[in-house]
Amino acid sequence: MSAVNVRYGLYPGDRLMITAGKKKKRATVVKEYPFHILLDWGKYKSSVNKVDVYTGDVKLARI
């Protein structure tokens, strides 16, 4: 099993603060998949790749 293919214990409805570079955004978890996390940003939905979290390009924090 790779280090990316792990569960973070995120459930639908969990609120997250996503930090990418200097930008911070709040999102709600829709579903966690093996290699990405589907997020609801309000007006649209998109996913965050777990590889980016693993390498440190994106940081997740529960709010």
mmCIF file of the N, C-alpha and C atoms, coordinates in Angstrom:
data_MODEL
# 
_entry.id   MODEL 
# 
loop_
_atom_site.group_PDB 
_atom_site.id 
_atom_site.type_symbol 
_atom_site.label_atom_id 
_atom_site.label_alt_id 
_atom_site.label_comp_id 
_atom_site.label_asym_id 
_atom_site.label_entity_id 
_atom_site.label_seq_id 
_atom_site.pdbx_PDB_ins_code 
_atom_site.Cartn_x 
_atom_site.Cartn_y 
_atom_site.Cartn_z 
_atom_site.occupancy 
_atom_site.B_iso_or_equiv 
_atom_site.pdbx_formal_charge 
_atom_site.auth_seq_id 
_atom_site.auth_comp_id 
_atom_site.auth_asym_id 
_atom_site.auth_atom_id 
_atom_site.pdbx_PDB_model_num 
ATOM 1   N N  . MET A 1 1  ? 0.845   -1.179 0.000  1.00 0.00 ? 1  MET A N  1 
ATOM 2   C CA . MET A 1 1  ? 0.000   0.000  0.000  1.00 0.00 ? 1  MET A CA 1 
ATOM 3   C C  . MET A 1 1  ? 0.889   1.241  0.000  1.00 0.00 ? 1  MET A C  1 
ATOM 4   N N  . SER A 1 2  ? 0.556   2.187  -0.823 1.00 0.00 ? 2  SER A N  1 
ATOM 5   C CA . SER A 1 2  ? 1.341   3.416  -0.880 1.00 0.00 ? 2  SER A CA 1 
ATOM 6   C C  . SER A 1 2  ? 0.927   4.355  0.251  1.00 0.00 ? 2  SER A C  1 
ATOM 7   N N  . ALA A 1 3  ? 1.742   5.340  0.511  1.00 0.00 ? 3  ALA A N  1 
ATOM 8   C CA . ALA A 1 3  ? 1.455   6.303  1.572  1.00 0.00 ? 3  ALA A CA 1 
ATOM 9   C C  . ALA A 1 3  ? 0.321   7.248  1.184  1.00 0.00 ? 3  ALA A C  1 
ATOM 10  N N  . VAL A 1 4  ? 0.009   7.318  -0.093 1.00 0.00 ? 4  VAL A N  1 
ATOM 11  C CA . VAL A 1 4  ? -1.056  8.205  -0.551 1.00 0.00 ? 4  VAL A CA 1 
ATOM 12  C C  . VAL A 1 4  ? -2.413  7.534  -0.403 1.00 0.00 ? 4  VAL A C  1 
ATOM 13  N N  . ASN A 1 5  ? -2.451  6.227  -0.558 1.00 0.00 ? 5  ASN A N  1 
ATOM 14  C CA . ASN A 1 5  ? -3.704  5.485  -0.546 1.00 0.00 ? 5  ASN A CA 1 
ATOM 15  C C  . ASN A 1 5  ? -4.112  5.131  0.886  1.00 0.00 ? 5  ASN A C  1 
ATOM 16  N N  . VAL A 1 6  ? -4.232  6.144  1.752  1.00 0.00 ? 6  VAL A N  1 
ATOM 17  C CA . VAL A 1 6  ? -4.655  5.929  3.136  1.00 0.00 ? 6  VAL A CA 1 
ATOM 18  C C  . VAL A 1 6  ? -5.874  6.792  3.422  1.00 0.00 ? 6  VAL A C  1 
ATOM 19  N N  . ARG A 1 7  ? -6.692  6.331  4.351  1.00 0.00 ? 7  ARG A N  1 
ATOM 20  C CA . ARG A 1 7  ? -7.855  7.117  4.750  1.00 0.00 ? 7  ARG A CA 1 
ATOM 21  C C  . ARG A 1 7  ? -7.442  8.168  5.763  1.00 0.00 ? 7  ARG A C  1 
ATOM 22  N N  . TYR A 1 8  ? -7.977  9.363  5.614  1.00 0.00 ? 8  TYR A N  1 
ATOM 23  C CA . TYR A 1 8  ? -7.720  10.438 6.560  1.00 0.00 ? 8  TYR A CA 1 
ATOM 24  C C  . TYR A 1 8  ? -8.816  10.512 7.618  1.00 0.00 ? 8  TYR A C  1 
ATOM 25  N N  . GLY A 1 9  ? -9.816  9.650  7.513  1.00 0.00 ? 9  GLY A N  1 
ATOM 26  C CA . GLY A 1 9  ? -10.907 9.666  8.479  1.00 0.00 ? 9  GLY A CA 1 
ATOM 27  C C  . GLY A 1 9  ? -11.855 10.830 8.270  1.00 0.00 ? 9  GLY A C  1 
ATOM 28  N N  . LEU A 1 10 ? -11.996 11.266 7.028  1.00 0.00 ? 10 LEU A N  1 
ATOM 29  C CA . LEU A 1 10 ? -12.904 12.365 6.710  1.00 0.00 ? 10 LEU A CA 1 
ATOM 30  C C  . LEU A 1 10 ? -14.261 11.799 6.332  1.00 0.00 ? 10 LEU A C  1 
ATOM 31  N N  . TYR A 1 11 ? -15.302 12.431 6.836  1.00 0.00 ? 11 TYR A N  1 
ATOM 32  C CA . TYR A 1 11 ? -16.660 11.982 6.571  1.00 0.00 ? 11 TYR A CA 1 
ATOM 33  C C  . TYR A 1 11 ? -17.449 13.104 5.911  1.00 0.00 ? 11 TYR A C  1 
ATOM 34  N N  . PRO A 1 12 ? -18.501 12.764 5.162  1.00 0.00 ? 12 PRO A N  1 
ATOM 35  C CA . PRO A 1 12 ? -19.321 13.802 4.533  1.00 0.00 ? 12 PRO A CA 1 
ATOM 36  C C  . PRO A 1 12 ? -19.829 14.797 5.575  1.00 0.00 ? 12 PRO A C  1 
ATOM 37  N N  . GLY A 1 13 ? -19.668 16.066 5.271  1.00 0.00 ? 13 GLY A N  1 
ATOM 38  C CA . GLY A 1 13 ? -20.098 17.118 6.180  1.00 0.00 ? 13 GLY A CA 1 
ATOM 39  C C  . GLY A 1 13 ? -18.979 17.708 7.018  1.00 0.00 ? 13 GLY A C  1 
ATOM 40  N N  . ASP A 1 14 ? -17.821 17.065 7.071  1.00 0.00 ? 14 ASP A N  1 
ATOM 41  C CA . ASP A 1 14 ? -16.677 17.619 7.805  1.00 0.00 ? 14 ASP A CA 1 
ATOM 42  C C  . ASP A 1 14 ? -16.226 18.910 7.136  1.00 0.00 ? 14 ASP A C  1 
ATOM 43  N N  . ARG A 1 15 ? -15.938 19.931 7.947  1.00 0.00 ? 15 ARG A N  1 
ATOM 44  C CA . ARG A 1 15 ? -15.465 21.213 7.421  1.00 0.00 ? 15 ARG A CA 1 
ATOM 45  C C  . ARG A 1 15 ? -13.948 21.251 7.473  1.00 0.00 ? 15 ARG A C  1 
ATOM 46  N N  . LEU A 1 16 ? -13.334 21.752 6.398  1.00 0.00 ? 16 LEU A N  1 
ATOM 47  C CA . LEU A 1 16 ? -11.880 21.821 6.302  1.00 0.00 ? 16 LEU A CA 1 
ATOM 48  C C  . LEU A 1 16 ? -11.430 23.211 5.884  1.00 0.00 ? 16 LEU A C  1 
ATOM 49  N N  . MET A 1 17 ? -10.250 23.591 6.351  1.00 0.00 ? 17 MET A N  1 
ATOM 50  C CA . MET A 1 17 ? -9.564  24.778 5.850  1.00 0.00 ? 17 MET A CA 1 
ATOM 51  C C  . MET A 1 17 ? -8.454  24.260 4.947  1.00 0.00 ? 17 MET A C  1 
ATOM 52  N N  . ILE A 1 18 ? -8.496  24.629 3.678  1.00 0.00 ? 18 ILE A N  1 
ATOM 53  C CA . ILE A 1 18 ? -7.528  24.181 2.691  1.00 0.00 ? 18 ILE A CA 1 
ATOM 54  C C  . ILE A 1 18 ? -6.549  25.325 2.443  1.00 0.00 ? 18 ILE A C  1 
ATOM 55  N N  . THR A 1 19 ? -5.262  25.063 2.614  1.00 0.00 ? 19 THR A N  1 
ATOM 56  C CA . THR A 1 19 ? -4.231  26.069 2.379  1.00 0.00 ? 19 THR A CA 1 
ATOM 57  C C  . THR A 1 19 ? -3.349  25.597 1.232  1.00 0.00 ? 19 THR A C  1 
ATOM 58  N N  . ALA A 1 20 ? -3.328  26.373 0.164  1.00 0.00 ? 20 ALA A N  1 
ATOM 59  C CA . ALA A 1 20 ? -2.473  26.079 -0.994 1.00 0.00 ? 20 ALA A CA 1 
ATOM 60  C C  . ALA A 1 20 ? -1.674  27.341 -1.284 1.00 0.00 ? 20 ALA A C  1 
ATOM 61  N N  . GLY A 1 21 ? -0.405  27.310 -0.951 1.00 0.00 ? 21 GLY A N  1 
ATOM 62  C CA . GLY A 1 21 ? 0.410   28.514 -1.093 1.00 0.00 ? 21 GLY A CA 1 
ATOM 63  C C  . GLY A 1 21 ? -0.023  29.525 -0.052 1.00 0.00 ? 21 GLY A C  1 
ATOM 64  N N  . LYS A 1 22 ? -0.412  30.726 -0.491 1.00 0.00 ? 22 LYS A N  1 
ATOM 65  C CA . LYS A 1 22 ? -0.890  31.744 0.446  1.00 0.00 ? 22 LYS A CA 1 
ATOM 66  C C  . LYS A 1 22 ? -2.408  31.829 0.485  1.00 0.00 ? 22 LYS A C  1 
ATOM 67  N N  . LYS A 1 23 ? -3.082  31.038 -0.363 1.00 0.00 ? 23 LYS A N  1 
ATOM 68  C CA . LYS A 1 23 ? -4.540  31.077 -0.418 1.00 0.00 ? 23 LYS A CA 1 
ATOM 69  C C  . LYS A 1 23 ? -5.138  30.107 0.592  1.00 0.00 ? 23 LYS A C  1 
ATOM 70  N N  . LYS A 1 24 ? -6.137  30.571 1.331  1.00 0.00 ? 24 LYS A N  1 
ATOM 71  C CA . LYS A 1 24 ? -6.864  29.716 2.264  1.00 0.00 ? 24 LYS A CA 1 
ATOM 72  C C  . LYS A 1 24 ? -8.335  29.731 1.875  1.00 0.00 ? 24 LYS A C  1 
ATOM 73  N N  . LYS A 1 25 ? -8.946  28.551 1.860  1.00 0.00 ? 25 LYS A N  1 
ATOM 74  C CA . LYS A 1 25 ? -10.363 28.440 1.534  1.00 0.00 ? 25 LYS A CA 1 
ATOM 75  C C  . LYS A 1 25 ? -11.011 27.436 2.466  1.00 0.00 ? 25 LYS A C  1 
ATOM 76  N N  . ARG A 1 26 ? -12.283 27.619 2.705  1.00 0.00 ? 26 ARG A N  1 
ATOM 77  C CA . ARG A 1 26 ? -13.046 26.674 3.510  1.00 0.00 ? 26 ARG A CA 1 
ATOM 78  C C  . ARG A 1 26 ? -13.887 25.806 2.595  1.00 0.00 ? 26 ARG A C  1 
ATOM 79  N N  . ALA A 1 27 ? -13.993 24.535 2.961  1.00 0.00 ? 27 ALA A N  1 
ATOM 80  C CA . ALA A 1 27 ? -14.747 23.596 2.133  1.00 0.00 ? 27 ALA A CA 1 
ATOM 81  C C  . ALA A 1 27 ? -15.394 22.546 3.021  1.00 0.00 ? 27 ALA A C  1 
ATOM 82  N N  . THR A 1 28 ? -16.377 21.855 2.452  1.00 0.00 ? 28 THR A N  1 
ATOM 83  C CA . THR A 1 28 ? -17.059 20.757 3.123  1.00 0.00 ? 28 THR A CA 1 
ATOM 84  C C  . THR A 1 28 ? -16.762 19.476 2.367  1.00 0.00 ? 28 THR A C  1 
ATOM 85  N N  . VAL A 1 29 ? -16.441 18.427 3.105  1.00 0.00 ? 29 VAL A N  1 
ATOM 86  C CA . VAL A 1 29 ? -16.133 17.137 2.492  1.00 0.00 ? 29 VAL A CA 1 
ATOM 87  C C  . VAL A 1 29 ? -17.415 16.524 1.938  1.00 0.00 ? 29 VAL A C  1 
ATOM 88  N N  . VAL A 1 30 ? -17.376 16.088 0.683  1.00 0.00 ? 30 VAL A N  1 
ATOM 89  C CA . VAL A 1 30 ? -18.482 15.352 0.079  1.00 0.00 ? 30 VAL A CA 1 
ATOM 90  C C  . VAL A 1 30 ? -18.208 13.861 0.216  1.00 0.00 ? 30 VAL A C  1 
ATOM 91  N N  . LYS A 1 31 ? -16.998 13.426 -0.188 1.00 0.00 ? 31 LYS A N  1 
ATOM 92  C CA . LYS A 1 31 ? -16.622 12.020 -0.076 1.00 0.00 ? 31 LYS A CA 1 
ATOM 93  C C  . LYS A 1 31 ? -15.113 11.894 -0.185 1.00 0.00 ? 31 LYS A C  1 
ATOM 94  N N  . GLU A 1 32 ? -14.577 10.928 0.567  1.00 0.00 ? 32 GLU A N  1 
ATOM 95  C CA . GLU A 1 32 ? -13.147 10.644 0.491  1.00 0.00 ? 32 GLU A CA 1 
ATOM 96  C C  . GLU A 1 32 ? -12.930 9.398  -0.349 1.00 0.00 ? 32 GLU A C  1 
ATOM 97  N N  . TYR A 1 33 ? -12.102 9.517  -1.362 1.00 0.00 ? 33 TYR A N  1 
ATOM 98  C CA . TYR A 1 33 ? -11.745 8.407  -2.238 1.00 0.00 ? 33 TYR A CA 1 
ATOM 99  C C  . TYR A 1 33 ? -10.305 7.991  -1.941 1.00 0.00 ? 33 TYR A C  1 
ATOM 100 N N  . PRO A 1 34 ? -9.847  6.840  -2.462 1.00 0.00 ? 34 PRO A N  1 
ATOM 101 C CA . PRO A 1 34 ? -8.478  6.397  -2.159 1.00 0.00 ? 34 PRO A CA 1 
ATOM 102 C C  . PRO A 1 34 ? -7.381  7.393  -2.548 1.00 0.00 ? 34 PRO A C  1 
ATOM 103 N N  . PHE A 1 35 ? -7.538  8.123  -3.656 1.00 0.00 ? 35 PHE A N  1 
ATOM 104 C CA . PHE A 1 35 ? -6.463  9.004  -4.100 1.00 0.00 ? 35 PHE A CA 1 
ATOM 105 C C  . PHE A 1 35 ? -6.840  10.477 -4.155 1.00 0.00 ? 35 PHE A C  1 
ATOM 106 N N  . HIS A 1 36 ? -8.076  10.845 -3.831 1.00 0.00 ? 36 HIS A N  1 
ATOM 107 C CA . HIS A 1 36 ? -8.456  12.252 -3.774 1.00 0.00 ? 36 HIS A CA 1 
ATOM 108 C C  . HIS A 1 36 ? -9.634  12.441 -2.823 1.00 0.00 ? 36 HIS A C  1 
ATOM 109 N N  . ILE A 1 37 ? -9.910  13.700 -2.491 1.00 0.00 ? 37 ILE A N  1 
ATOM 110 C CA . ILE A 1 37 ? -11.005 14.067 -1.595 1.00 0.00 ? 37 ILE A CA 1 
ATOM 111 C C  . ILE A 1 37 ? -11.916 15.012 -2.364 1.00 0.00 ? 37 ILE A C  1 
ATOM 112 N N  . LEU A 1 38 ? -13.185 14.649 -2.501 1.00 0.00 ? 38 LEU A N  1 
ATOM 113 C CA . LEU A 1 38 ? -14.157 15.494 -3.187 1.00 0.00 ? 38 LEU A CA 1 
ATOM 114 C C  . LEU A 1 38 ? -14.683 16.524 -2.194 1.00 0.00 ? 38 LEU A C  1 
ATOM 115 N N  . LEU A 1 39 ? -14.581 17.817 -2.568 1.00 0.00 ? 39 LEU A N  1 
ATOM 116 C CA . LEU A 1 39 ? -14.954 18.913 -1.678 1.00 0.00 ? 39 LEU A CA 1 
ATOM 117 C C  . LEU A 1 39 ? -16.018 19.790 -2.312 1.00 0.00 ? 39 LEU A C  1 
ATOM 118 N N  . ASP A 1 40 ? -16.885 20.326 -1.463 1.00 0.00 ? 40 ASP A N  1 
ATOM 119 C CA . ASP A 1 40 ? -17.908 21.284 -1.880 1.00 0.00 ? 40 ASP A CA 1 
ATOM 120 C C  . ASP A 1 40 ? -17.440 22.662 -1.423 1.00 0.00 ? 40 ASP A C  1 
ATOM 121 N N  . TRP A 1 41 ? -17.218 23.549 -2.376 1.00 0.00 ? 41 TRP A N  1 
ATOM 122 C CA . TRP A 1 41 ? -16.708 24.886 -2.079 1.00 0.00 ? 41 TRP A CA 1 
ATOM 123 C C  . TRP A 1 41 ? -17.825 25.910 -1.940 1.00 0.00 ? 41 TRP A C  1 
ATOM 124 N N  . GLY A 1 42 ? -19.059 25.501 -2.124 1.00 0.00 ? 42 GLY A N  1 
ATOM 125 C CA . GLY A 1 42 ? -20.194 26.419 -2.060 1.00 0.00 ? 42 GLY A CA 1 
ATOM 126 C C  . GLY A 1 42 ? -20.924 26.432 -3.384 1.00 0.00 ? 42 GLY A C  1 
ATOM 127 N N  . LYS A 1 43 ? -20.362 27.106 -4.378 1.00 0.00 ? 43 LYS A N  1 
ATOM 128 C CA . LYS A 1 43 ? -21.000 27.186 -5.688 1.00 0.00 ? 43 LYS A CA 1 
ATOM 129 C C  . LYS A 1 43 ? -20.596 26.047 -6.606 1.00 0.00 ? 43 LYS A C  1 
ATOM 130 N N  . TYR A 1 44 ? -19.514 25.362 -6.297 1.00 0.00 ? 44 TYR A N  1 
ATOM 131 C CA . TYR A 1 44 ? -19.048 24.274 -7.156 1.00 0.00 ? 44 TYR A CA 1 
ATOM 132 C C  . TYR A 1 44 ? -18.351 23.219 -6.310 1.00 0.00 ? 44 TYR A C  1 
ATOM 133 N N  . LYS A 1 45 ? -18.108 22.064 -6.917 1.00 0.00 ? 45 LYS A N  1 
ATOM 134 C CA . LYS A 1 45 ? -17.410 20.961 -6.259 1.00 0.00 ? 45 LYS A CA 1 
ATOM 135 C C  . LYS A 1 45 ? -16.159 20.627 -7.055 1.00 0.00 ? 45 LYS A C  1 
ATOM 136 N N  . SER A 1 46 ? -15.099 20.282 -6.354 1.00 0.00 ? 46 SER A N  1 
ATOM 137 C CA . SER A 1 46 ? -13.870 19.831 -7.004 1.00 0.00 ? 46 SER A CA 1 
ATOM 138 C C  . SER A 1 46 ? -13.136 18.921 -6.035 1.00 0.00 ? 46 SER A C  1 
ATOM 139 N N  . SER A 1 47 ? -12.035 18.368 -6.499 1.00 0.00 ? 47 SER A N  1 
ATOM 140 C CA . SER A 1 47 ? -11.310 17.428 -5.648 1.00 0.00 ? 47 SER A CA 1 
ATOM 141 C C  . SER A 1 47 ? -9.902  17.927 -5.361 1.00 0.00 ? 47 SER A C  1 
ATOM 142 N N  . VAL A 1 48 ? -9.382  17.475 -4.221 1.00 0.00 ? 48 VAL A N  1 
ATOM 143 C CA . VAL A 1 48 ? -7.999  17.732 -3.834 1.00 0.00 ? 48 VAL A CA 1 
ATOM 144 C C  . VAL A 1 48 ? -7.281  16.403 -3.907 1.00 0.00 ? 48 VAL A C  1 
ATOM 145 N N  . ASN A 1 49 ? -6.180  16.374 -4.625 1.00 0.00 ? 49 ASN A N  1 
ATOM 146 C CA . ASN A 1 49 ? -5.408  15.156 -4.797 1.00 0.00 ? 49 ASN A CA 1 
ATOM 147 C C  . ASN A 1 49 ? -4.602  14.884 -3.530 1.00 0.00 ? 49 ASN A C  1 
ATOM 148 N N  . LYS A 1 50 ? -4.631  13.647 -3.024 1.00 0.00 ? 50 LYS A N  1 
ATOM 149 C CA . LYS A 1 50 ? -3.896  13.300 -1.811 1.00 0.00 ? 50 LYS A CA 1 
ATOM 150 C C  . LYS A 1 50 ? -2.385  13.345 -2.018 1.00 0.00 ? 50 LYS A C  1 
ATOM 151 N N  . VAL A 1 51 ? -1.926  13.250 -3.265 1.00 0.00 ? 51 VAL A N  1 
ATOM 152 C CA . VAL A 1 51 ? -0.493  13.385 -3.543 1.00 0.00 ? 51 VAL A CA 1 
ATOM 153 C C  . VAL A 1 51 ? -0.031  14.789 -3.158 1.00 0.00 ? 51 VAL A C  1 
ATOM 154 N N  . ASP A 1 52 ? -0.852  15.808 -3.439 1.00 0.00 ? 52 ASP A N  1 
ATOM 155 C CA . ASP A 1 52 ? -0.504  17.179 -3.077 1.00 0.00 ? 52 ASP A CA 1 
ATOM 156 C C  . ASP A 1 52 ? -0.445  17.364 -1.564 1.00 0.00 ? 52 ASP A C  1 
ATOM 157 N N  . VAL A 1 53 ? -1.317  16.689 -0.836 1.00 0.00 ? 53 VAL A N  1 
ATOM 158 C CA . VAL A 1 53 ? -1.293  16.750 0.627  1.00 0.00 ? 53 VAL A CA 1 
ATOM 159 C C  . VAL A 1 53 ? -0.040  16.059 1.143  1.00 0.00 ? 53 VAL A C  1 
ATOM 160 N N  . TYR A 1 54 ? 0.297   14.922 0.555  1.00 0.00 ? 54 TYR A N  1 
ATOM 161 C CA . TYR A 1 54 ? 1.463   14.145 0.979  1.00 0.00 ? 54 TYR A CA 1 
ATOM 162 C C  . TYR A 1 54 ? 2.769   14.910 0.750  1.00 0.00 ? 54 TYR A C  1 
ATOM 163 N N  . THR A 1 55 ? 2.863   15.614 -0.375 1.00 0.00 ? 55 THR A N  1 
ATOM 164 C CA . THR A 1 55 ? 4.084   16.364 -0.686 1.00 0.00 ? 55 THR A CA 1 
ATOM 165 C C  . THR A 1 55 ? 4.142   17.709 0.030  1.00 0.00 ? 55 THR A C  1 
ATOM 166 N N  . GLY A 1 56 ? 3.044   18.156 0.609  1.00 0.00 ? 56 GLY A N  1 
ATOM 167 C CA . GLY A 1 56 ? 3.027   19.415 1.344  1.00 0.00 ? 56 GLY A CA 1 
ATOM 168 C C  . GLY A 1 56 ? 2.595   20.608 0.524  1.00 0.00 ? 56 GLY A C  1 
ATOM 169 N N  . ASP A 1 57 ? 2.207   20.406 -0.720 1.00 0.00 ? 57 ASP A N  1 
ATOM 170 C CA . ASP A 1 57 ? 1.736   21.517 -1.552 1.00 0.00 ? 57 ASP A CA 1 
ATOM 171 C C  . ASP A 1 57 ? 0.401   22.058 -1.054 1.00 0.00 ? 57 ASP A C  1 
ATOM 172 N N  . VAL A 1 58 ? -0.412  21.190 -0.464 1.00 0.00 ? 58 VAL A N  1 
ATOM 173 C CA . VAL A 1 58 ? -1.720  21.552 0.076  1.00 0.00 ? 58 VAL A CA 1 
ATOM 174 C C  . VAL A 1 58 ? -1.771  21.077 1.520  1.00 0.00 ? 58 VAL A C  1 
ATOM 175 N N  . LYS A 1 59 ? -2.314  21.940 2.389  1.00 0.00 ? 59 LYS A N  1 
ATOM 176 C CA . LYS A 1 59 ? -2.454  21.557 3.794  1.00 0.00 ? 59 LYS A CA 1 
ATOM 177 C C  . LYS A 1 59 ? -3.930  21.517 4.151  1.00 0.00 ? 59 LYS A C  1 
ATOM 178 N N  . LEU A 1 60 ? -4.326  20.523 4.947  1.00 0.00 ? 60 LEU A N  1 
ATOM 179 C CA . LEU A 1 60 ? -5.700  20.370 5.405  1.00 0.00 ? 60 LEU A CA 1 
ATOM 180 C C  . LEU A 1 60 ? -5.754  20.622 6.906  1.00 0.00 ? 60 LEU A C  1 
ATOM 181 N N  . ALA A 1 61 ? -6.794  21.317 7.347  1.00 0.00 ? 61 ALA A N  1 
ATOM 182 C CA . ALA A 1 61 ? -7.009  21.528 8.776  1.00 0.00 ? 61 ALA A CA 1 
ATOM 183 C C  . ALA A 1 61 ? -8.507  21.485 9.035  1.00 0.00 ? 61 ALA A C  1 
ATOM 184 N N  . ARG A 1 62 ? -8.908  20.767 10.073 1.00 0.00 ? 62 ARG A N  1 
ATOM 185 C CA . ARG A 1 62 ? -10.330 20.725 10.430 1.00 0.00 ? 62 ARG A CA 1 
ATOM 186 C C  . ARG A 1 62 ? -10.709 22.006 11.146 1.00 0.00 ? 62 ARG A C  1 
ATOM 187 N N  . ILE A 1 63 ? -11.910 22.499 10.822 1.00 0.00 ? 63 ILE A N  1 
ATOM 188 C CA . ILE A 1 63 ? -12.401 23.710 11.499 1.00 0.00 ? 63 ILE A CA 1 
ATOM 189 C C  . ILE A 1 63 ? -13.730 23.419 12.138 1.00 0.00 ? 63 ILE A C  1 
# 
